[in-house]
Amino acid sequence: MIEIGAYEALWDTKGMSFKKLAELFQKSPNTTPSDHVPAEVAQDYVDKVQSLWKKHNMGGIGVRVHGAAEYPHALRDAKHPVELVYFQGWWDLVNTRSVAIVGSRNASPEGVRRAKKLGYLLAKADITIVSGLARGIDQAAHAGALKAGGRIIGVIGTPLTESYPAENRALQKLIAEEHLLVSQVPFFRYSNQGPNINRMFFPERNKVMSALTSATIIVEAGQTSGTLIQARAALEQNRKLFILQSCFENKSITWPANYEKKGAIRVKDIEDILGHLNA
């Protein structure tokens, strides 16, 4: 628990960000959060966090700290790797073969259909489906995987005590109880600042999603979609980035061609995706 308290205390430092936190640990390799926070301060934050957990009737929260056993080494490929992640559920899922399916929150009916089909077929191929529990494509990918009886990892941009959007609360609970739910968002900092500032955590969620998986599939996304944050992260982290052919056929956007030039792979169907995954 002392590492949790120290991590929360670091995040409660004025102006703290993922970049600044990563820089702190880059300057002090082989340290953990508790090496940077006095024990009495860390314990104070343990008490604060436990109070929040009690308020939300939370139970069964696990933690993985960089430098300790079972921390996913894949997270170190992120530009600003997180030192600690919280989770609920079946941790061993991080060691399974996994693919992220992402896209627009305001998805078209055809985009939703494609995401459901991909989630279903990839789950049937024994691949764990990772997504962010957002509206639209994320929801559809999870729904398809569940229909197939597959495995799911949800990576959220809020603390485990929160659900966003609220309509996905039941889905989040299901994932936490029967699959794996992951968050790097500090409980105390999040609870003490407004929603406009808390938006900062969502782009970082996409970078974690990419790092945890072997590939990201973009089903549908607008020209300025937040999904492109994950596209950039996937290429930076040397992960495969798949873009559906339908995105290239959308003449109102130019990003698919730009990302193909950078190394993204254009794919038409599940056979195409599996072929590249197995290459």
C-alpha positions as CSV (number, residue, x, y, z in Angstrom):
1,M,0.0,0.0,0.0
2,I,2.9,2.4,0.6
3,E,3.7,2.5,-3.1
4,I,0.1,3.5,-3.8
5,G,0.3,6.3,-1.3
6,A,3.5,7.5,-2.7
7,Y,2.2,7.4,-6.3
8,E,-0.9,9.4,-5.3
9,A,1.2,11.9,-3.4
10,L,3.5,12.4,-6.4
11,W,0.4,13.0,-8.6
12,D,-0.9,15.6,-6.0
13,T,2.2,17.7,-6.6
14,K,1.3,21.0,-8.4
15,G,1.7,20.7,-12.1
16,M,2.4,17.0,-12.2
17,S,1.9,15.2,-15.5
18,F,2.8,11.9,-17.1
19,K,5.7,13.6,-18.8
20,K,7.1,15.1,-15.6
21,L,6.6,11.9,-13.7
22,A,8.4,9.9,-16.4
23,E,11.2,12.4,-16.4
24,L,11.6,12.1,-12.6
25,F,12.0,8.3,-12.9
26,Q,14.3,8.6,-15.9
27,K,16.6,10.7,-13.7
28,S,16.4,8.2,-10.9
29,P,16.3,4.7,-12.5
30,N,15.7,1.7,-10.4
31,T,13.5,3.6,-7.9
32,T,9.9,3.3,-7.0
33,P,7.4,6.0,-6.0
34,S,8.1,5.4,-2.3
35,D,11.8,6.4,-2.9
36,H,10.6,9.9,-3.7
37,V,8.0,10.5,-1.0
38,P,8.5,10.6,2.9
39,A,6.9,7.5,4.5
40,E,4.5,9.6,6.6
41,V,3.3,11.5,3.6
42,A,2.8,8.3,1.6
43,Q,0.8,6.8,4.5
44,D,-1.4,9.9,4.7
45,Y,-2.3,9.4,1.0
46,V,-2.9,5.7,1.7
47,D,-5.6,6.7,4.2
48,K,-7.1,9.2,1.7
49,V,-7.3,6.7,-1.1
50,Q,-8.7,4.0,1.2
51,S,-11.4,6.5,2.3
52,L,-12.3,7.0,-1.4
53,W,-12.4,3.3,-2.0
54,K,-14.7,2.9,1.0
55,K,-17.0,5.7,-0.3
56,H,-17.4,3.9,-3.6
57,N,-17.7,0.4,-2.1
58,M,-14.6,-0.7,-4.0
59,G,-12.9,-4.0,-3.3
60,G,-10.3,-6.2,-4.9
61,I,-8.1,-3.5,-6.4
62,G,-4.7,-4.7,-7.4
63,V,-1.5,-2.7,-8.3
64,R,1.6,-3.3,-10.4
65,V,4.6,-1.2,-9.8
66,H,7.6,-0.9,-12.1
67,G,10.5,-2.8,-10.7
68,A,8.4,-5.3,-8.9
69,A,7.1,-8.7,-10.1
70,E,4.4,-8.9,-12.7
71,Y,4.6,-5.3,-13.9
72,P,4.1,-5.5,-17.7
73,H,7.4,-4.7,-19.3
74,A,5.6,-3.8,-22.5
75,L,4.6,-0.5,-20.8
76,R,8.2,0.6,-21.0
77,D,7.8,1.1,-24.7
78,A,5.6,4.1,-24.1
79,K,7.1,7.5,-24.6
80,H,6.2,8.4,-21.0
81,P,5.9,5.0,-19.3
82,V,3.7,4.8,-16.2
83,E,5.3,3.6,-13.0
84,L,2.2,2.1,-11.5
85,V,-1.1,0.7,-12.8
86,Y,-4.2,-0.2,-10.9
87,F,-6.4,-3.1,-11.9
88,Q,-9.4,-5.3,-11.1
89,G,-9.9,-8.8,-12.4
90,W,-7.8,-11.4,-14.1
91,W,-4.3,-10.0,-14.3
92,D,-2.9,-12.9,-16.3
93,L,-4.8,-11.5,-19.4
94,V,-2.0,-9.0,-19.9
95,N,0.2,-12.0,-20.9
96,T,-2.2,-13.2,-23.6
97,R,-2.1,-12.3,-27.2
98,S,-4.1,-9.1,-27.6
99,V,-5.2,-6.5,-30.1
100,A,-6.8,-3.1,-29.5
101,I,-9.8,-2.1,-31.5
102,V,-10.5,1.6,-31.5
103,G,-12.3,4.4,-33.3
104,S,-14.8,7.1,-33.2
105,R,-17.2,7.7,-30.3
106,N,-19.8,9.0,-32.8
107,A,-19.5,5.9,-34.9
108,S,-21.6,5.3,-38.0
109,P,-23.9,2.2,-38.0
110,E,-21.6,0.6,-40.5
111,G,-18.6,1.3,-38.2
112,V,-20.4,-0.3,-35.3
113,R,-21.1,-3.3,-37.3
114,R,-17.5,-3.7,-38.4
115,A,-16.2,-3.3,-34.9
116,K,-18.6,-5.9,-33.5
117,K,-17.7,-8.3,-36.2
118,L,-13.9,-7.8,-35.7
119,G,-14.3,-8.2,-31.9
120,Y,-16.2,-11.4,-32.5
121,L,-13.9,-13.0,-35.0
122,L,-10.7,-12.0,-33.3
123,A,-12.0,-13.4,-30.0
124,K,-12.9,-16.6,-31.8
125,A,-9.3,-16.7,-33.0
126,D,-8.2,-16.7,-29.3
127,I,-7.1,-13.1,-29.3
128,T,-7.8,-10.9,-26.3
129,I,-9.7,-7.7,-27.3
130,V,-8.5,-4.5,-25.7
131,S,-10.5,-1.2,-25.9
132,G,-11.2,1.9,-23.9
133,L,-14.9,1.6,-22.9
134,A,-15.8,4.7,-24.8
135,R,-19.0,5.0,-26.8
136,G,-19.2,3.8,-30.4
137,I,-16.4,1.6,-31.7
138,D,-15.1,0.6,-28.2
139,Q,-18.5,-0.5,-27.0
140,A,-19.1,-2.5,-30.2
141,A,-15.7,-4.2,-30.1
142,H,-16.4,-5.3,-26.5
143,A,-19.9,-6.5,-27.4
144,G,-18.5,-8.6,-30.3
145,A,-15.9,-10.2,-28.1
146,L,-18.4,-11.0,-25.3
147,K,-20.8,-12.6,-27.9
148,A,-17.9,-14.9,-28.9
149,G,-17.2,-15.8,-25.3
150,G,-13.8,-14.2,-25.6
151,R,-11.4,-12.3,-23.3
152,I,-11.5,-8.6,-22.8
153,I,-9.2,-6.0,-21.3
154,G,-10.7,-2.5,-20.7
155,V,-8.2,0.4,-20.2
156,I,-10.0,3.4,-18.9
157,G,-9.2,7.1,-18.6
158,T,-10.7,7.5,-15.2
159,P,-9.9,5.9,-11.8
160,L,-11.4,2.5,-11.2
161,T,-14.0,4.2,-8.9
162,E,-15.5,6.1,-11.9
163,S,-17.3,5.1,-15.1
164,Y,-17.2,7.2,-18.2
165,P,-19.5,7.3,-20.0
166,A,-22.0,6.4,-17.3
167,E,-23.9,4.2,-19.8
168,N,-21.0,1.8,-19.7
169,R,-21.0,1.3,-15.9
170,A,-22.5,-2.2,-16.2
171,L,-20.0,-3.2,-18.9
172,Q,-17.1,-1.9,-16.8
173,K,-18.4,-3.9,-13.8
174,L,-18.6,-7.0,-15.9
175,I,-15.0,-6.6,-17.2
176,A,-13.7,-5.9,-13.7
177,E,-15.4,-9.0,-12.3
178,E,-14.8,-11.5,-15.2
179,H,-12.0,-10.1,-17.4
180,L,-9.5,-7.3,-16.7
181,L,-9.9,-3.6,-16.0
182,V,-6.8,-1.4,-16.0
183,S,-6.2,2.3,-15.1
184,Q,-3.2,4.4,-14.4
185,V,-5.3,7.4,-13.2
186,P,-4.6,8.5,-9.6
187,F,-7.7,8.4,-7.4
188,F,-7.0,11.4,-5.2
189,R,-5.9,13.8,-7.9
190,Y,-8.8,12.9,-10.2
191,S,-11.3,13.4,-7.3
192,N,-10.0,16.9,-6.5
193,Q,-10.1,18.5,-9.9
194,G,-12.8,19.3,-12.5
195,P,-13.7,17.3,-15.6
196,N,-12.0,19.8,-17.9
197,I,-8.7,19.1,-16.4
198,N,-9.3,15.4,-16.0
199,R,-9.6,15.1,-19.8
200,M,-5.8,15.0,-19.7
201,F,-5.9,11.3,-18.6
202,F,-7.8,10.1,-21.7
203,P,-5.0,10.5,-24.3
204,E,-2.6,8.7,-22.0
205,R,-5.1,5.8,-21.7
206,N,-4.7,5.3,-25.5
207,K,-0.9,5.1,-25.2
208,V,-1.2,2.5,-22.5
209,M,-3.7,0.5,-24.6
210,S,-1.2,0.5,-27.5
211,A,1.7,-0.5,-25.3
212,L,-0.2,-3.5,-23.8
213,T,-1.1,-4.9,-27.2
214,S,0.7,-6.3,-30.3
215,A,-1.4,-4.3,-32.7
216,T,-4.1,-1.6,-32.9
217,I,-6.9,-1.7,-35.4
218,I,-8.6,1.6,-36.4
219,V,-12.2,0.9,-37.5
220,E,-13.4,4.4,-38.1
221,A,-12.1,7.9,-37.1
222,G,-12.5,11.5,-38.1
223,Q,-9.7,13.8,-39.2
224,T,-9.2,15.2,-35.7
225,S,-10.2,12.1,-33.7
226,G,-8.5,11.2,-30.5
227,T,-8.0,7.8,-31.9
228,L,-5.1,9.2,-33.9
229,I,-3.2,9.6,-30.6
230,Q,-3.2,5.8,-30.3
231,A,-2.2,5.6,-34.0
232,R,0.9,7.7,-33.3
233,A,1.7,5.8,-30.2
234,A,1.5,2.4,-31.9
235,L,4.0,3.4,-34.5
236,E,6.3,5.0,-31.9
237,Q,6.1,1.8,-29.8
238,N,6.9,-0.4,-32.8
239,R,3.4,-2.0,-32.6
240,K,1.5,-2.9,-35.8
241,L,-1.1,-0.4,-36.8
242,F,-4.0,-1.6,-39.0
243,I,-6.4,0.7,-40.7
244,L,-9.5,-0.7,-42.3
245,Q,-9.9,-0.3,-46.1
246,S,-13.2,1.6,-45.5
247,C,-11.3,4.4,-43.8
248,F,-9.3,4.9,-47.1
249,E,-12.5,5.1,-49.0
250,N,-13.8,8.0,-46.9
251,K,-12.8,11.0,-49.1
252,S,-13.5,13.5,-46.3
253,I,-10.4,12.4,-44.4
254,T,-6.7,12.3,-45.3
255,W,-5.1,10.7,-42.2
256,P,-5.3,7.1,-43.4
257,A,-3.0,7.8,-46.4
258,N,-0.7,9.8,-44.2
259,Y,-0.4,7.0,-41.6
260,E,0.1,4.4,-44.3
261,K,3.1,6.3,-45.5
262,K,4.4,6.2,-41.9
263,G,4.1,2.4,-41.7
264,A,0.5,1.6,-41.0
265,I,-1.0,-1.4,-42.8
266,R,-4.1,-1.3,-44.9
267,V,-6.4,-4.3,-44.2
268,K,-9.6,-5.4,-45.8
269,D,-10.9,-8.3,-43.6
270,I,-10.2,-10.6,-40.7
271,E,-8.0,-12.9,-42.9
272,D,-5.9,-10.0,-43.9
273,I,-5.5,-9.0,-40.2
274,L,-4.6,-12.5,-39.0
275,G,-2.2,-12.9,-41.8
276,H,-0.2,-9.8,-40.8
277,L,-0.4,-10.7,-37.1
278,N,1.1,-14.1,-37.8
279,A,3.7,-12.8,-40.2
